[in-house]
Amino acid sequence: MRGTTVAALLSALCLTAGFAPIARAEASISGHVSNVSFYRDYALIQLDAGPPSSCVPNPSGWLRIPPENKPSIAFIIGLWMRGDASSTSVTVYSDGIDASGFCAISQIDPVG
C-alpha cells in the first residue's frame, strides 16, 4: 500500500513538472521591438509597449538580454537587421531589475 502511494505521488510530480512553463518569470509583456543597442557584452532592447511591470521604475525602458542568452540575442539581431522588428510581436519575460540596473530578460518568444 505504501509503495503504491509513493509511486502515485512520484507520477503526479513528474506529470506536473512536464507541464511546467519553460521559464518562470515575474512578469511578461508583448509588443514590438522599437530600439536595439549594444553595451559591452549586453544586447539591449526597448519595446513599444514599455517595460514589464517587474521592471518599473525603469525610466530608460531598456531591457537587457544577458550575454549567455545567445539564441535570444541572435533572434533580436536578425529581426532588427531584416527590418521586421516593427511587424513582429514578441513576448518578453523578465526577472526584474538586476545588479546592472537594467531590466533582465530571461526569455523572448515571437508571438504567432
BATORDO-86882 format. One record per atom (N, C-alpha, C): x negated, y negated, z; residue in three letters. Coordinates in steps of 0.1 Angstrom, whole numbers, padded with zeros to 4 digits, always signed. Each point is the difference from the previous one (the first is absolute). Example, Ala and Ser with C-alpha at 12.3 -4.5 7.8 and 13.67 -1.06 7.14 Angstrom:
<recs>
-0132+0057+0078ALA
+0009-0012+0000ALA
-0009-0012+0000ALA
+0004-0011-0007SER
-0009-0011+0000SER
+0008-0011+0008SER
</recs>
This chain:
<recs>
-0008+0012+0000MET
+0008-0012+0000MET
-0009-0013+0000MET
-0010+0000+0009ARG
-0008-0011+0001ARG
-0008-0003-0013ARG
-0005+0011-0007GLY
-0007-0001-0012GLY
+0009-0006-0011GLY
+0012+0004+0000THR
+0010-0005-0010THR
+0002-0015+0002THR
+0001-0004+0012THR
+0002-0015+0003THR
-0012-0008-0005THR
-0012+0005+0003VAL
-0012-0007-0004VAL
-0001+0000-0015VAL
+0003+0011-0007ALA
-0001+0000-0014ALA
+0010-0010-0006ALA
+0012+0000+0005ALA
+0010-0010-0004ALA
-0004-0014+0001ALA
-0006-0003+0012LEU
-0005-0013+0003LEU
-0011-0004-0010LEU
-0010+0009-0003LEU
-0010-0003-0009LEU
+0005-0002-0014LEU
+0010+0008-0004SER
+0006-0001-0013SER
+0006-0014-0002SER
+0007-0004+0011ALA
+0007-0013-0001ALA
-0010-0012-0001ALA
-0012+0002+0008LEU
-0010-0010-0001LEU
-0006-0001-0014LEU
-0003+0012-0006CYS
-0005+0000-0013CYS
+0009-0007-0011CYS
+0013+0003+0001LEU
+0009-0006-0009LEU
+0001-0015+0002LEU
+0000-0004+0012THR
+0000-0014+0003THR
-0012-0007-0005THR
-0012+0006+0002ALA
-0012-0006-0005ALA
+0000+0000-0016ALA
+0006+0009-0006GLY
+0000+0001-0014GLY
+0008-0011-0007GLY
+0010-0005+0007PHE
+0008-0011-0005PHE
-0003-0014+0005PHE
-0012-0001+0007ALA
-0004-0013+0005ALA
-0004-0009-0011ALA
+0002-0013+0001PRO
-0005-0009-0010PRO
-0015+0000-0002PRO
-0005-0004-0012ILE
-0014+0001-0003ILE
-0008-0009+0010ILE
+0005-0012+0002ALA
-0007-0009+0009ALA
+0010-0007+0009ALA
-0003+0000+0013ARG
+0009-0006+0010ARG
-0006-0014+0002ARG
+0007-0010-0003ALA
-0004-0014+0001ALA
+0010-0008+0008ALA
-0004-0011+0006GLU
+0009-0008+0008GLU
+0010-0007-0009GLU
-0004-0003-0012ALA
+0010-0007-0008ALA
-0003+0001-0015ALA
+0009-0002-0008SER
-0002+0001-0015SER
+0008-0011-0006SER
-0004-0004-0012ILE
+0007-0010-0008ILE
-0002+0003-0015ILE
+0010-0003-0008SER
-0001+0002-0014SER
+0000-0013-0007SER
-0008-0001-0011GLY
-0001-0012-0007GLY
-0010+0002-0012GLY
-0003-0011-0006HIS
-0010+0000-0011HIS
-0013-0007+0005HIS
-0011+0006-0005VAL
-0013-0006+0003VAL
-0001-0013-0007VAL
-0002-0011+0008SER
+0000-0013-0006SER
-0014-0006-0001SER
-0010+0006+0007ASN
-0013-0005+0000ASN
-0010+0011+0005ASN
-0012+0000-0005VAL
-0010+0010+0003VAL
-0013-0007+0002VAL
-0007+0004+0010SER
-0014-0006+0003SER
-0008+0011+0006SER
-0013-0002+0000PHE
-0010+0009+0005PHE
-0009-0007+0010PHE
-0002+0006+0011TYR
-0009-0006+0011TYR
-0008+0011+0006TYR
-0013-0001-0001ARG
-0010+0010+0004ARG
+0005+0013-0006ARG
+0003+0010+0008ASP
+0004+0013-0006ASP
+0016+0002+0001ASP
+0007-0011+0003TYR
+0014+0000+0001TYR
+0007-0004-0013TYR
+0011+0006-0003ALA
+0009-0005-0011ALA
+0011-0006+0008ALA
+0004-0012-0004LEU
+0011-0008+0006LEU
+0011-0002-0010LEU
+0012+0001+0005ILE
+0012-0003-0009ILE
+0010-0009+0008ILE
+0008-0007-0008GLN
+0011-0007+0005GLN
+0013+0005-0007GLN
+0011+0001+0007LEU
+0012+0004-0006LEU
+0010-0011-0001LEU
+0008-0001-0011ASP
+0010-0010-0001ASP
+0010+0000+0011ASP
+0002+0011+0007ALA
+0009+0001+0011ALA
-0006-0003+0013ALA
-0013-0004+0000GLY
-0007-0003+0013GLY
-0005+0012+0007GLY
-0006-0001+0011PRO
-0006+0011+0008PRO
+0011+0008+0007PRO
-0003+0013+0003PRO
+0010+0007+0009PRO
+0001-0006+0013PRO
+0011+0003+0007SER
+0003-0006+0013SER
-0011+0004+0011SER
-0007+0011-0002SER
-0010+0003+0009SER
-0013-0009-0001SER
+0000-0008-0010CYS
-0011-0009-0003CYS
+0003-0015+0002CYS
+0011-0003+0007VAL
+0004-0013+0003VAL
-0005-0004+0014VAL
-0006-0011+0003PRO
-0003-0010-0010PRO
-0013+0003-0008PRO
+0001-0003-0013ASN
-0011+0001-0009ASN
+0002-0011-0010ASN
-0005-0012+0004PRO
+0002-0012-0009PRO
-0005+0001-0014PRO
-0011+0008-0002SER
-0005+0001-0014SER
+0008+0010-0008SER
+0006+0010+0006GLY
+0007+0010-0007GLY
-0008+0010-0007GLY
-0014+0000+0003TRP
-0008+0010-0007TRP
+0001+0013+0008TRP
+0000+0011-0008LEU
+0001+0014+0005LEU
-0013+0007-0005LEU
-0007+0006+0010ARG
-0013+0006-0003ARG
+0002+0015-0002ARG
-0006+0004-0012ILE
-0001+0015-0002ILE
-0014+0004+0004ILE
-0001+0009+0010PRO
-0013+0004+0005PRO
-0008+0007-0011PRO
-0013-0002+0000PRO
-0009+0006-0010PRO
+0001+0015-0001PRO
+0003+0007+0010GLU
+0002+0015-0001GLU
+0012+0004-0007GLU
+0009-0009-0003ASN
+0013+0003-0007ASN
-0003-0003-0015ASN
-0009+0007-0006LYS
-0004-0002-0014LYS
+0011+0002-0010LYS
+0009+0010+0002PRO
+0011+0001-0010PRO
+0009-0012+0000PRO
+0003-0006+0011SER
+0009-0012+0000SER
-0007-0012-0006SER
-0013-0001+0003ILE
-0008-0011-0007ILE
+0000+0002-0015ILE
-0002+0012-0004ALA
+0000+0002-0015ALA
+0013-0002-0006ALA
+0011+0004+0007PHE
+0013-0003-0005PHE
+0003-0015-0002PHE
-0003-0008+0011ILE
+0002-0014-0001ILE
-0008-0007-0010ILE
-0013+0004-0002ILE
-0009-0006-0010ILE
+0006+0003-0014ILE
+0004+0013-0002GLY
+0006+0003-0013GLY
+0013-0007-0003GLY
+0008-0001+0010LEU
+0013-0008-0002LEU
-0003-0015-0003LEU
-0009-0005+0007TRP
-0004-0015-0002TRP
-0006-0002-0014TRP
-0010+0009-0003MET
-0007-0002-0013MET
+0009+0002-0012MET
+0009+0009+0001ARG
+0010+0003-0011ARG
+0010-0011-0002ARG
+0002-0008+0011GLY
+0010-0011-0001GLY
+0014+0005+0004GLY
+0000+0012+0007ASP
+0013+0006+0004ASP
+0004-0004+0014ASP
-0007-0008+0007ALA
+0003-0002+0014ALA
+0013-0007+0002ALA
+0004-0009-0008SER
+0012-0007+0002SER
+0013+0008-0004SER
-0002+0011-0008SER
+0011+0008-0004SER
+0001+0014+0008SER
-0010+0003+0008THR
+0000+0012+0007THR
+0002-0003+0015THR
+0011+0006+0006SER
+0002-0001+0014SER
-0007+0010+0008SER
-0006-0004+0011VAL
-0007+0009+0009VAL
+0005-0001+0014VAL
-0001+0011+0007THR
+0003+0000+0015THR
-0013+0001+0007THR
-0002-0009+0009VAL
-0013-0001+0008VAL
+0003+0004+0014VAL
-0007+0010+0006TYR
+0001+0004+0014TYR
-0012-0006+0007TYR
+0003-0006+0012SER
-0010-0007+0007SER
-0001+0005+0015SER
-0013+0000+0005ASP
-0002+0003+0014ASP
-0001-0013+0008ASP
+0003-0011-0005GLY
-0001-0013+0007GLY
-0013-0007-0003GLY
-0002-0011+0008ILE
-0012-0008-0002ILE
-0011+0007+0008ILE
-0012+0002-0007ASP
-0011+0008+0006ASP
-0011-0010+0004ASP
-0011+0006+0004ALA
-0011-0008+0006ALA
-0006-0010-0010ALA
+0002+0002-0013SER
-0005-0009-0010SER
+0008-0013-0001SER
+0012+0000+0006GLY
+0010-0011-0001GLY
+0009+0001-0011GLY
-0001+0010-0009PHE
+0009+0002-0011PHE
+0010+0011+0004PHE
+0011+0000-0008CYS
+0010+0010+0002CYS
-0006+0013-0007CYS
-0001+0011+0007ALA
-0006+0012-0005ALA
+0011+0009-0007ALA
-0003+0003-0012ILE
+0009+0009-0008ILE
-0005+0014+0002ILE
+0010+0009+0003SER
-0003+0014+0001SER
+0004+0008-0012SER
+0010-0005-0008GLN
+0005+0007-0011GLN
+0007-0009-0010GLN
-0002+0003-0013ILE
+0007-0008-0010ILE
+0007+0010-0009ILE
+0013-0002-0003ASP
+0008+0009-0008ASP
+0007-0008-0011ASP
-0002+0003-0013PRO
+0008-0006-0010PRO
+0014+0004+0001PRO
+0009-0009-0002VAL
+0015+0002+0001VAL
+0005+0005-0014VAL
+0007+0011+0000GLY
+0006+0005-0012GLY
-0008+0009-0008GLY
</recs>
